[in-house]
């Protein structure tokens, strides 16, 4: 395996580290939180720039409206709350006040997907990528580890327009080099292969690398691509790969309806029809259990990626 790891960290801490760095780098960055400072790891930003932090309380819709207003004054607002509160609870405010007028607001969403774990189905949002990518002008980013989340947080401050940045609660392997550039809208070829293309996002990137390593021992060559930006989608890196392999497996911690896999399927249908298998949650809500138990039951772990590869090659 070309990528290894020596430690595990939560991606939300990568967000916190990136935001703290922005406190020093960009005086226009302001942060808003809906009563979840510790969960969003926003303490360091507050220490560095208390005058640029707004504790909104449990009033997420108000937070989005405040962020839209702050953006009009030239500020770059970063909102922070859980992914389900960042999307479904405030969708009208995001659509009307932020997306419709292309406001420069960064919607930062933690505790996304099944790996929220024990908090259960009410908090395990699995439809947020679909909701946010359907908004015209919205950039949707789903980084894979601590380093990439930190880099993405810093990068979106320089991007003009609304952004949805999605990250998680559990500790996961840190394997992306700290100095790897983060370019919005550009996928990363992590591993070359000839038999099948695996395109993954978020926590499923590491699971896909593990699966590819195990499949290589069985004589199956997998090309692995990290799509951290789901919208705009890097179509060319995917097309170049499937021209070679002729088959694609997409892997994500999201409902297969509306997720990255559907975006890729639609693109391939228009530009190069390709046989595809989905590794995603099969149109259901989650439940309360550990992240590992949930990933296994709902078939979004490395074993599920291996099964999908073998199905498409059969």
Secondary structure, DSSP 4 states (H G I P E B T S, - for coil): -----S-EEEHHHHHHHHHHHHHHH-TTEEEEESS-HHHHT-HHHHHH-GGGEEE--S-HHHHHHHHHHHHHTT-EEEEEEEHHHHTGGGHHHIIIIIITTT---EEEEES-SGGGGGG-TTT--SSHHHHHHTSTT-EEEE--SHHHHHHHHHHHTTS-S-EEEE--SSEEE--S-TT----TT--EEEE--SSEEEEE-TTHHHHHHHHHHHHHTTT--EEEEE--EEES--HHHHHHHHHHHSEEEEEEEEESTTSHHHHHHHHHHHH---EEEEEEE-S----SS-HHHHHHHTT-SHHHHHHHHHHHH-
